[in-house]
Amino acid sequence: ETGVTQTPRHLVMGMTNKKSLKCEQHLGHNAMYWYKQSAKKPLELMFVYSLEERVENNSVPSRFSPECPNSSHLFLHLHTLQPEDSALYLCASSQERGNTIYFGEGSWLTVV
Amino acid sequence: AQSVTQLDSHVSVSEGTPVLLRCNYSSSYSPSLFWYVQHPNKGLQLLLKYTSAATLVKGINGFEAEFKKSETSFHLTKPSAHMSDAAEYFCVVIYASGGSYIPTFGRGTSLIVHP
């Protein structure tokens, strides 16, 4: 138990579907992150939220849409994805940016 | 540009022998340094961190790392490998410079432990 919970753990979706990944942290942190981990590639930072405001968006395609309704919850809304978007999506949180980052177990996404 | 280099993509050891996973960083500033471990189908778990206190940092599961500023290195070691140590290891650096706190990840080192 890391204090960061991601659901669902596994998701299979078609290219025309709309789905969402959910992340909840129970650590009282105020910064949250989405990372993408693909096979044979380095970990990619997608989005950073600090105090519920998006502070980083690393040129992520618009088919990925994050939402941070409060400091404990982070969503990644998915629509019209491509097969190359299949990956492990990791949520993480930290007590302010620059501090230790704690990761969830990840959500395995397969786009068919 | 800030960077983290994990010098080996794979390290193979026998059970009971020492482990050395190498990490070098580039920075003009004092960074915060971390090692994470990722077991198959799992998220990243924090092993240890250096934040400008003691240069030798002890972590979980018998791992430790030494911060060497002169060599810009933060190598991860363990005296005796166990089968359960087989996993992917990531060196991470956070630079506190100019208001930017974006963590920079190494590409990972896969540790293989033979019986």
Interface residues (C-beta under 8 A of the other chain):
Chain A: T2 V4 Q6 P42 L43 L45 V48 E56 L90 A92 R97 G98 N99 T100 I101 Y102 F103 G104 E105 G106 W108
Chain B: S32 F34 Y36 N41 K42 G43 L44 Q45 L46 K49 F90 V92 I94 A96 Y101 I102 P103 F105 G106 R107 G108
